[in-house]
Amino acid sequence: MKKAILIESDEPPSQAGVQRALRLAPSTHSSSTFRRRYFPDVSPQQWNDWRWQLANRVTTIPELERFVDLSDEERPTFKGHGILPLSITPYYLSLVHPTDSSQPIRRSVVPTHHEQLLSRGEAADPLGEEDDSPVPGLVHRYPDRVLLLATNACSVYCRYCTRSRRVGNHGRRDGLLQAQWERCLEYIRSHPQVRDVLISGGDPLTLPDKRLQWLLSRLRAIPSVEIIRIGTKVPAVLPQRITRELVSVLRRFHPLWISLHFTHPDELTSETTRACGRLADAGIPLGSQTVLLQGINDDVPTMRALFQGLLRIRVRPYYLYQCDPIQGSAHFRTPVERGLEIIRGLRGHTTGYAVPTYVIDAPGGGGKIPLLPQYCLGPSADGDSLMLTNYEGGTFHYPTP
């Protein structure tokens, strides 16, 4: 049994729900122990400052070797020029196992030589986003919604990132960024059928509060925009970013939804629990999108632990994605049958709220296509009913008119 964490907190009494979730959070790591070992001169206040975390990311091989023993598969990666740069926050590095290269968290952020191998069907832009981009930084694929790519930067780079072709630019070019945003906003204004805007990147929550407030206020001022969504992995990799000041900005722009990205139950730490609690307490609905990854989360017990853990911190599992065929992703991608087995192992064995929709984002720009196990067996022999099978494999008949 994993021990529960009891945490001293300065949260007001209204945070009682957050504290209950914290007590349920598994004791998977101690970032304070990690800090004292590797950053002995850094105070808790510095460690919990998201700007310090960003400024002290691990981005080079000499830095990484200070914390982990690289395996033979990991070491050759750095001999050539990779497409996707290395970046890990000190906080997230505290979750990485220092010697076990097969650890799921480590595999998701430390590159290996497999990334340099191009397999059949892989592409730099497998979803065809560039083909559906009417102006730079905007993707308009579905009739009533657009994807606004607000930044190319993330705090941590997932090795299976579907936008590895474009993320990684950390340079501050506010003038160029502002000009691109203005063109995106003008496009949205001139297309009143757009009622839903997803702000992604990169990770938009790596932007300063004032920049986010500017963008959100301009979007909210467009009459046709009904819903604003933000896609982010910050609560999992940089939970210190979810400050009271940030939440104060976000809550001004309801209806606002946030799509989070979680990969493994080891990410559900006390810090992440508090971050999600602050967002949920601000009335922001939280959904999670998980990518199915071979050797990382491609089994029922891992996924059940992740999805049930997300519900405990008030995050609804929303999508389970088949890994996109980006270049060098073959070692991450599973057979589709594996995903169907996981959905079959969840449905009926846990609450429906913990069962996401399993989808393939169709290569070439086809959009998200849901996949389900075969529960409908077809008409009965006499044609009077529809034959169904349940989660236990039992057969049932539903009378047809």
Secondary structure as UniProt FT lines:
FT   HELIX           13..15
FT   HELIX           16..24
FT   HELIX           31..38
FT   TURN            40..41
FT   HELIX           44..47
FT   HELIX           50..55
FT   HELIX           61..65
FT   TURN            66..67
FT   TURN            72..74
FT   HELIX           75..79
FT   HELIX           90..93
FT   TURN            94..95
FT   TURN            101..102
FT   HELIX           104..109
FT   HELIX           113..116
FT   TURN            120..121
FT   TURN            126..127
FT   HELIX           130..132
FT   TURN            136..137
FT   STRAND          138..142
FT   TURN            143..144
FT   STRAND          145..149
FT   TURN            159..160
FT   TURN            162..166
FT   HELIX           174..189
FT   TURN            192..193
FT   STRAND          196..200
FT   HELIX           204..206
FT   HELIX           209..220
FT   TURN            223..224
FT   STRAND          227..232
FT   HELIX           234..237
FT   HELIX           239..241
FT   HELIX           244..250
FT   HELIX           251..253
FT   STRAND          256..261
FT   HELIX           265..267
FT   HELIX           270..281
FT   TURN            282..283
FT   STRAND          286..292
FT   TURN            294..297
FT   HELIX           300..312
FT   TURN            313..314
FT   STRAND          316..322
FT   TURN            327..328
FT   TURN            330..332
FT   HELIX           336..346
FT   TURN            348..349
FT   HELIX           352..354
FT   STRAND          357..362
FT   TURN            363..366
FT   STRAND          367..371
FT   STRAND          376..379
FT   TURN            381..382
FT   STRAND          385..389
FT   TURN            391..392
FT   STRAND          395..399
//
